[in-house]
């Protein structure tokens, strides 16, 4: 990767929140409120109960995890276009380059930028602090 990403700071919080909101936080919340998650869990449990020895709790949990991942993926994929410019500009600001430059990089390098961002220690620290408010 030819781009070096700076350390995250307080000015990055608001663009991150804007992107998260546009990606579909409300839609993700609706998975809980509309009973989708309960339905997925109940279906997996019913499969486990009906198949007895053939299906283990681990199999049931795996099906729940895959189903939730697909539901979340559908929401993110359905909304990501709404915030593509914000994502390009945010990554560009982190790498101290122009947003237009980020738009033209290869898919592999773009994916590396996203992974680098998601692995940032500061992001993990921020999420840990925020999660305290959710308890």
Secondary structure, DSSP 4 states (H G I P E B T S, - for coil): ----PPPP-TTHHHHHHHHHHHHTHHHHHHHHHTTHHHHHHHHHHHHHHHHGGGS-HHHHHHHHHHHHHHHHHHHHHHHGGGGHHHHHHHHHHHHTS-HHHHHTS-HHHHHHHHHHHHT-HHHHHHHHHHHHHT-
